[in-house]
Amino acid sequence: HGARRVLVLVTAAGVALGASGVGAGEADALGADGVVSAAEPDPTTPQGVSGPLYGPPSAGPSPNPSVGTLRQTSRADIINRAKLWVNAKVPYSMTKYWSDGYRQDCSGYVSMAWNLDGNEWTGSLSRFGTKIAREELQPGDILLFHNPSDPTKGSHVTLFGGWTDYTHTYYLAYEQTKPSTRAQSTPMAYWNNSASYVAYRYKGVVGGSGGSTPDVAVPVDAPKPAAFPGAKSFGPGADNAHVTRLGEMLVARGGARFYASGPGPRWGEADRRATEAFQRAQGWRGAEADGLPGPDTWRYLVNGLGKDIPSARAGGAGGTSAVARPEYPGAGQFRPGRSSAYVAQLGHRLVKRGYGRHYVSGPGPRWGEADRRNVEDFQRAQGWRGSAADGYPGPETWRRLFA
C-alpha cells in the first residue's frame, strides 16, 4: 500500500468575511476595515498514536508500517458504526478505550467506523485510504488534517456523513471531540483552516468506491427530496404544508420581499408573485410563468437548480430589477416569537456565508436561539464584542451579510 503518507487537515470555520453588520451599538465597534477573521479556536483534541485494540499506544508507527489485508465494509455499515458512539455519547479521551477496544479520540473513532484491526492516528490513517477530491465525497469518507510539526495541536479527522445543503458548503460531520462524540452540520471542511483538510476514501469500502454506485447515496440522516405534490396543492383556496414548503424554498432563493409575513400554509398572492418571479428568473414566459408551481418549478426549487430571484427596486417591472442587497426590514423582525420571511432569508444567507453551525434543522421563518447564535458568530467575526455582538441583526449587520 505504499509508504506512509502525512496529511494536513485543519479545522476551519470555512467562513467568508465581510457580510452583515451588528446589533445595538454596532457602529462603535467597527475597526479600520471592520473585518477580522476568527471563528472557533483550533480543536483542543490531541490524540494517541498507532496501537492495538484495548492496548496502550506504541511509541509511534514505524516508517513504513504494513496495512495488511483490509476488512471490507459498506458505506452504510461505516455510518451505522459511527452512530453507535454518537448515541452512546462516548466521552473524549486520548488514553481511554471504549468497550469495543477503540481509543476514544478522533482517529480512534474513525478506526472504529472503518472497522480497522487497530487504533490508528492522524499520521497513519491516510495509508488506509485513497485521496479524493472534495466533490467526490460520499458517506463514509473522511476529511483529515495532520499537523506534522506538532501532531497534538490542531490535528483532527471527521467522518463525512453527506451534504446537508444543495450548495455543498455544509455537510453532516461525525466526529470525536470534546466533550463527546457528535454529528452535526459543519462547514466544508471544518470550522478553522478549512483549506488544509484532505479528503480520503477507505480502500476497503464496498460500493461507491472508484466511481461505482454507493450503497448510501445521500446522508443517512437527511430527508430525501420531496416529490412534486401535485398542482391541486397550490392555487386559490389551497391550505397545506406544501404551500409552506414552497414559500420557504422561494424565500431561500431570493423571494423574501414578496412576503409581509409567513410563509404559511394558506395560498396567497405573495406565493403566486414569488413563484412567478422565480419562474421568470429562469427565462420562462407565458404559461410557464403563471405563478403556479408545476413539476419543473418544484424540481428546480427542491434541487437548488437554476437562477435565484433577483433583487428589485421599488416599482421595478415585475420585481426583477437588480440592486446590491435587500433592504433592511427593521429590528422588529428579529425578536423571540417573531415569524416572517425575513427570518428565513437571514438564516439562509448566514448558511451561505458559512455561519450556520447552530442550525439543527432549517433555517425557517420563526426566529430562534439558533438564529441569534449564528448572527452572533458573524458579528464576532467582524471583530465586534459586547452589545455590538448580541446576535440581533442591525442595519450594519444586514448590510455586511448581504454585501
N, C-alpha and C positions, 0 to 999 in steps of 0.2 A: 504493500500500500504506500510505498514511498517514504521519504524522510519526513521527520517531524516538521510540521508547519506551524508557525506562530502567527496569530491573527490579532488584529486590533479591532476592538469593539468598545465603544464608549457610550454611556448613557446620555441621551441628549433630549432636551425639551424641544426637538425639532420645531423651532418657533420662528416665524417671520416677524421681524420687529417693525415698529413704526406704523401701527394701525390706529387704535382708537385712543380715547382720552381718559378722563378721570372723573371722579365724583366731586362732592363739595370740597372746595378749597384746592381743586386740582391745579389751577393756574399757577399757584405759588410754588408748586413742586417741580416745575419744568426746569431742566438743566439747559446747558448751552444748546444742545441739539435735541433734547427731550427724549433721547432713546438710550437705553442701556441694555446689554444682553445679560440675561441671568434668568434661570428658571430654577430647577431643583439642583442642589449640590450633587457632586459625583456620589454614586451609591457607596455607602459605607458597608459593603458586603464582602469582606475578604473571604478567601476560600482555601480549602486544603488542596493537596496535590494528588497525583495518581495513587491509588491504593486499592486493596481488595475490599469486598463486601464485609461489613461489620468490623473491619480491622482498622488500625491506625494508619494514617498516610505514610507512604515511604518518604525517603529523603528527597524524592523528586523523580520524574520519569527519566529513563535512560535516553541518550541522544537519539536513538532510533528504535523505540520500543515497537514490539510486534503487535499488530492489531489482532491477528489470528482470524479465525472463521467467525464472521459476524452473525449474530442471531437475526433472522429475518422477522420483520414486523410490518403491520399495516399502518396507515395513517390514522385510521380510526382507533386502533389499539394504543398508539402513541398518545393521542388526545385523551382517551379514557384513562390511561395510567396517570397522565398529568392531572386529571380531575380528582383522582384519589387524594392527592396531597392538598389540593385546594379545599376539598370538602372536609378533610381532617384538620385543616389549618395547622399544618406541620410548622413548628417554630423554627426560625432560622438559627443555624449553628454551624460553624466550620469544624467542630470537633465531635459532635454527636451524630449518631446514626439512627435512622428511623427503623421501625420493625422489619422493613423489607431489606435492610442492610445498606441502604444508600445514605451517604453523608448529607446532612441537612443544609447544604449551601446551594448556590445557583448551579454549579456544574454537577454536583451530585444529583440534583433534581433532573437535569437533562439526561444524565447517565441512566437514571431510573426510567424516564419516559422513553428513551431509546432502547431500553432493555439491554444495556451493556453488561458485561460479566464482571465489571468492577467499577470503582469510582474514579472518574477522570476529573480533569480540571481545565480551566480555560486555555491553558498552554498545550493541551493534548487533544481536546475534543475535535479539532479540525481534522485530525487524522482519520476520524470515523465518518467524515462527510465529504461531499463534493461541493466545491464553491459554485454558487449560482448567482445570477443577477436578482436583484430585489423584485423585479416584476415577475419573476418566475416562482416566487414564494408560494408554497401550498401548506396547508395544515400539517404540522409535524416537523417542518423545517426549523432551523434556529437562526438567530441573529447573535453574533458572537463578537466580543471585544476582549482582547488580551493585551494588557499593558506590560510589555516585556521588561521595561526598566524598573517597574515596581508592581509586580503581579497583584499585590493586595490593595492597590489603590486604583479604583475605577474599573478593573476587570469585571466583566459581567456577561451573562448569556441569558437570552429569553427564548421561549418556545413560541413559534408562530401558530396562532390558532385560526387565522383567517382575517380577511379585511372586514372592517366594521362600517365603512362608508364607501360610496361609489367613487370617490376621488382617489382612493387608495393612499390616503395620507394617515389613516389610523388603522390599527389592527388589534386583534384580541391577543394580548401577551400573557402567556402563562410564565410565571417566574417565581423563584425562591428568593425572597428578600425580607429584610426586617419589617415587621415582626414575624410574619408567617407567609406561607405560600398564598399567592393571589392570582386572579385572572381578571384583567381589566383592559379597557380600551386605552391604547398607548400610541403616541405619535410615532411614525416611522422615522428612525428606527428605535429611538429611546428619548428620554427627556433631556439628556445632555450629550453633547458631542456626537450627534446623530450620524454625521457623515462618516465616522470611523467604523461603524458596525459593518460586519461582513456576513452575508447570508450563506448558509450551508444546508445541504440535504444529506440525511443519513444514508450511507451506502447500502445498508441492509433493508431499506424500505421496499415494500412490495406494493405496487400500484402507485401511479403518479410519479414514478422516478424516470428520469431520462426522457421526459416528454410524453410518457404514456398516460392514460386516463387515471386520475386519482380515485381512490375509493371514498375520499371525502373531498368534495369539490368546493365546499363553502364552509365557513366556520360552524362547528358543531352547535354552538350556542346562538347562531344568528338565524333570524327568521328568513324563510325563503321569500323571494319577491312575490308580491301579491298578484294574482291573475286579474285581468280586467273583469270587474263585477257585472258588467252589462250596462247598456245605455239607459235602462229603466232606473238605475240607481242615481241618475243625475237629471237635473232639469227642474222646472217649477213643480213644487209640491213634494220633492224628494226630501227625506229626513232620515239619515242613516249614517253609520260610521264611515262609509266610503266617501261621503261628501267631506267629512272632517279630514280624512287622509288626503284627499285631493287637495284641499286647501293648504294643508301643511306642506305638501310637496311643492305647490306653487309658490308659497312663501319662501321656501328654501331656494327656489330658482329665481327669486327677484320680484315676487308678486305681492310683497307685504303692503305696498302703498294702496292696494285696492280694498284692503280690509280695515274698517274702522274698529272692529272687534272680531274676535274669533281667530282662525276659522272654527266653524262649528258644524253640527250635523244637518242643519236646515239649509237647503239650497237657497241661494240668494243672488242678487245682481252682482255682488262682489265676486262670487265664484265664477259667474259667467264671464265677467270682464277680465279677470285674471287668467282664466283658461284661454280666452280669445287672444290676450296679449302673448301668452306662451306659444300658441299656435302660429300667430303672425311672426313671432321671432324665428320660427323655423322656415319662414318663407311661404307658408301655406296661405291660401286665399279662398274666397268664396265659401262654399260649403265645408271646406276643410278647416276654416277658421270661424266657425259659427258660435264658439264659446261653450259648446257641449263636448265633453271628452269622449272620444271613441277609442278603439283598441290601440291605435298608433300613439295618440296623445298620452294614454296611460302608460304604454310601454316606454316612451321617451322619459316620462317623469320617474317611473319606478327604477329604471336602469341608469338614470343620470345622463341620458343621451341628448344630443342637440345643443342649442344655444339657450342661455338664460334670458329671462325677460329683461330688456334694457331699462335703465333708469329713465325718468321722464321729467321734463319741465312742466310746470303747471300750465295746463291748457294745450300741451303738445298734442298733435293729431294722433289719435289712437293710443296716446300714452306711450310713445316709443322714441321720443327724442332723448338722446343720451346726455347725462350730466355726470359729474365726477362721483357723486355719492348721494345716497338717500338723505333726505332732510331729517335732522334730529327731532324725534317726536315728543320730547319733553320727559322730565324726570318721573312724572307720574305714571308712566307706562311700565316702570321697572321697580315695583314695590311688592311686598308679600301679598299674595292673593290676587294679584293682577293677572289677567289673561288677555293677550292680544297677539296679533300677527307680528308686532314689533319685537316681542319677546322671542318668538321663534326665529325671526330674521336675525336678531342679535346672536342667538345661540348658534345658528348655522354659520354665521360669519366667524364667531370665535373658533369653531371647529376647523373651518377652512384656514384660519391663520395659525392653527396649532395650539389653541388654548381650550381644549375640550376634555381634559383628562378627568374632570369631576362628573361627567355625564355617565350614568349607568345605562340610561336609555334616553331617547330624544336626540336633540333638543325638541322642545314643544312650546306651545303658546302660553303655558302657565309659568309665571316667574317662580323660581325655587332657589334653594340654597346652592344647588349645583351651578346655576347661572351666576349667582353672586360670587362664588369662589373662582369660577373661570374668569370673570371680569376682573376680580382682584389680582389673579395671576398676570393678566395682561397689563394691568395698571402698574404692578410692581416691576414688570419687565421694562417699563418706561423709566424706571428709576424713582417712581413716586412712593411715598410712605405715609403712614398716619391716615388722616382723613382724606388725603388725596388718593389713597388706595383702599377705599372702603368697600369696593365691589359693586357700587352703584354707578352706572354709566352716566356721566355728564356730557356736555357738548364736545369737550375736547377728547374724551374717551371715544365718543361716537365718530368724531372726525378722523382720528388716527386709525380706528378699527376699519373704517371703510375707505381709507386713503388708497 
